Amino acid sequence: MASAALALLLPRGVPALRASSASLPRRCALGILAAVEPLSPPAAASAGEGAPASSAGGPKATPPLKALHGTPWKLHPDYRRWKDAEEEILRDIEPIRMLTKHILHSDRYIDGERLSAKDEKEVIGKLLRYHPRSEDKIGRGLDYIMVDRHPQFKHSRCLFVVRTDGGWIDFSYQKCLRAYIRDKYPLHAERFIGEHLKRN
């Protein structure tokens, strides 16, 4: 059967594959063989790695996909662990998150105003220190933190580092929170960030 199928693939006058495969480029010969002769299963699958374990002795067989993935997420053992971790992270970050939103989105501060000593301490200790580029942001030294209009997006406000040399640069409190969560909660960070701190 295989030789008949092979004969159809070869041009007229070309000898049978068995006689000519040695003269064909290796890739071409392998491609033709794969087309007409199904590969046998690996030896390991018959008795060993990749084969279901027997009921007597060896390791337990991997459960079928339906049993593994058919459980609703809310009934899965990992769901409770995730929800506990989610609640813990929210309790941890919500105070500074709410404070920052209040600073940026209320009339608590006008554009260009320096934060109060109390708010500044919270922002530096719980946000800025965790920014992935905090050293670059601070530069030669931190003078104070202020709130002002974003240099590109004038409709939004953000936090700024004002340096001791008179320069100033904005920083994202969201980046600070994401870095903090990745550092403190590595097992649940990406899921939490994906659900609660999505990029706009």
C-alpha positions as CSV (number, residue, x, y, z in Angstrom):
1,M,0.0,0.0,0.0
2,A,2.8,2.4,1.0
3,S,4.7,1.6,-2.2
4,A,1.6,2.3,-4.4
5,A,1.1,5.6,-2.7
6,L,4.8,6.4,-3.1
7,A,4.6,5.6,-6.8
8,L,1.9,8.3,-7.2
9,L,4.2,10.9,-5.6
10,L,7.2,10.2,-7.8
11,P,7.5,11.4,-11.4
12,R,7.4,8.8,-14.2
13,G,10.7,7.2,-14.8
14,V,12.0,7.7,-11.2
15,P,13.0,4.4,-9.6
16,A,11.2,3.2,-6.5
17,L,12.1,5.0,-3.2
18,R,13.9,2.1,-1.8
19,A,16.4,2.4,-4.7
20,S,16.6,6.2,-4.8
21,S,16.1,7.5,-1.2
22,A,19.8,7.4,-0.6
23,S,20.3,9.9,-3.5
24,L,17.6,12.2,-2.4
25,P,18.4,15.1,0.0
26,R,17.8,13.9,3.6
27,R,15.0,16.4,4.2
28,C,13.2,15.4,1.0
29,A,13.5,11.7,1.7
30,L,12.2,12.0,5.3
31,G,9.3,14.1,4.1
32,I,8.2,11.4,1.6
33,L,8.6,8.7,4.1
34,A,6.5,10.6,6.6
35,A,3.8,11.0,4.0
36,V,3.5,7.2,3.3
37,E,4.6,5.4,6.4
38,P,3.1,6.4,9.8
39,L,5.6,6.7,12.6
40,S,5.4,4.0,15.2
41,P,4.8,5.1,18.8
42,P,7.9,5.7,20.9
43,A,9.3,2.7,22.7
44,A,8.7,4.4,26.0
45,A,5.0,4.6,25.4
46,S,4.7,0.8,25.4
47,A,6.1,0.3,28.9
48,G,7.7,3.1,30.8
49,E,7.8,6.9,30.4
50,G,4.6,8.3,28.8
51,A,2.6,5.1,29.3
52,P,-0.2,4.7,31.9
53,A,1.1,3.1,35.0
54,S,-0.3,-0.3,35.9
55,S,-2.6,-0.7,38.8
56,A,0.0,-2.9,40.6
57,G,2.8,-0.9,42.0
58,G,4.1,2.1,39.9
59,P,3.1,5.8,40.1
60,K,-0.5,6.7,39.6
61,A,-1.6,7.5,36.1
62,T,-2.4,11.1,35.2
63,P,-6.1,11.6,35.6
64,P,-8.0,12.3,32.4
65,L,-8.4,16.0,31.4
66,K,-12.1,16.0,32.1
67,A,-11.5,15.1,35.7
68,L,-8.6,17.5,36.0
69,H,-10.2,20.6,34.4
70,G,-13.9,19.9,34.7
71,T,-14.2,21.2,38.3
72,P,-15.7,24.7,38.4
73,W,-13.1,27.3,39.4
74,K,-15.1,28.3,42.6
75,L,-15.0,24.7,43.8
76,H,-11.3,24.1,43.0
77,P,-9.0,23.8,46.1
78,D,-6.8,26.6,44.7
79,Y,-9.8,29.0,44.6
80,R,-10.0,29.5,48.3
81,R,-6.3,30.0,48.6
82,W,-6.5,32.6,45.9
83,K,-9.4,34.5,47.5
84,D,-7.6,34.5,50.9
85,A,-4.5,35.9,49.2
86,E,-6.5,38.5,47.3
87,E,-8.2,39.7,50.4
88,E,-4.8,40.0,52.2
89,I,-3.3,42.0,49.3
90,L,-6.3,44.3,49.2
91,R,-6.1,45.0,52.9
92,D,-2.4,45.7,52.6
93,I,-2.5,48.2,49.6
94,E,-6.0,49.8,49.9
95,P,-5.0,52.5,52.4
96,I,-2.2,53.9,50.3
97,R,-4.2,53.4,47.1
98,M,-7.2,55.3,48.4
99,L,-4.9,58.1,49.8
100,T,-3.2,58.5,46.4
101,K,-6.5,58.6,44.6
102,H,-7.8,61.2,47.0
103,I,-4.6,63.3,46.5
104,L,-4.9,63.2,42.7
105,H,-8.7,63.4,42.2
106,S,-10.0,65.7,44.9
107,D,-9.6,69.4,45.7
108,R,-7.3,68.5,48.6
109,Y,-4.3,69.9,46.6
110,I,-4.2,72.4,43.8
111,D,-1.9,71.9,40.8
112,G,1.7,72.4,41.7
113,E,1.2,72.1,45.4
114,R,3.5,70.2,47.7
115,L,2.1,67.4,49.7
116,S,1.8,67.7,53.5
117,A,4.5,66.2,55.6
118,K,2.2,63.3,56.6
119,D,1.0,62.5,53.0
120,E,4.6,62.9,51.7
121,K,5.9,60.4,54.2
122,E,3.2,57.8,53.1
123,V,3.9,58.4,49.4
124,I,7.6,58.1,49.8
125,G,7.6,55.1,52.1
126,K,4.8,53.1,50.5
127,L,5.0,54.0,46.8
128,L,8.2,55.8,45.6
129,R,10.7,53.5,47.3
130,Y,9.2,50.5,45.3
131,H,9.2,52.2,41.9
132,P,11.3,50.1,39.5
133,R,13.4,53.2,38.7
134,S,13.2,55.0,42.0
135,E,16.9,55.9,42.0
136,D,16.6,57.5,38.5
137,K,13.5,59.4,39.6
138,I,15.2,60.8,42.8
139,G,18.4,61.6,41.0
140,R,20.8,63.7,43.1
141,G,18.4,64.0,45.9
142,L,14.7,64.2,46.8
143,D,13.4,67.6,48.0
144,Y,9.7,67.0,48.1
145,I,6.6,65.4,46.4
146,M,4.0,67.5,44.6
147,V,0.9,66.9,42.6
148,D,0.5,68.5,39.2
149,R,-0.8,68.0,35.6
150,H,0.8,65.3,33.6
151,P,3.3,66.8,31.1
152,Q,1.6,65.0,28.1
153,F,-1.9,64.3,29.3
154,K,-3.1,67.6,30.6
155,H,-6.5,66.3,31.7
156,S,-4.9,64.0,34.3
157,R,-2.9,64.7,37.4
158,C,0.0,62.7,38.8
159,L,2.7,62.7,41.5
160,F,6.1,64.4,40.9
161,V,9.5,64.1,42.5
162,V,11.0,67.5,43.0
163,R,14.8,67.1,43.2
164,T,17.3,69.1,45.3
165,D,18.8,70.4,42.1
166,G,15.5,72.0,41.1
167,G,14.5,69.4,38.5
168,W,11.3,67.5,38.7
169,I,9.8,64.3,37.2
170,D,6.6,62.4,37.3
171,F,6.2,58.9,38.6
172,S,3.4,56.4,38.4
173,Y,1.9,55.2,41.6
174,Q,0.5,52.1,39.7
175,K,4.0,51.0,38.8
176,C,5.0,51.4,42.4
177,L,2.1,49.2,43.6
178,R,2.7,46.5,40.9
179,A,6.4,46.3,41.9
180,Y,5.5,46.1,45.6
181,I,3.0,43.3,45.1
182,R,5.4,41.3,42.9
183,D,8.0,41.6,45.6
184,K,5.8,40.7,48.6
185,Y,3.3,38.3,47.0
186,P,5.1,36.6,44.2
187,L,2.8,33.5,44.0
188,H,-0.4,35.6,43.5
189,A,1.0,38.9,42.0
190,E,0.2,38.4,38.3
191,R,-3.3,37.2,38.9
192,F,-4.0,40.1,41.3
193,I,-2.4,42.7,39.0
194,G,-4.4,41.4,36.1
195,E,-7.7,41.7,38.0
196,H,-7.1,44.8,40.0
197,L,-4.3,46.9,38.5
198,K,-4.9,46.6,34.8
199,R,-3.1,49.2,32.6
200,N,-5.4,51.8,31.1
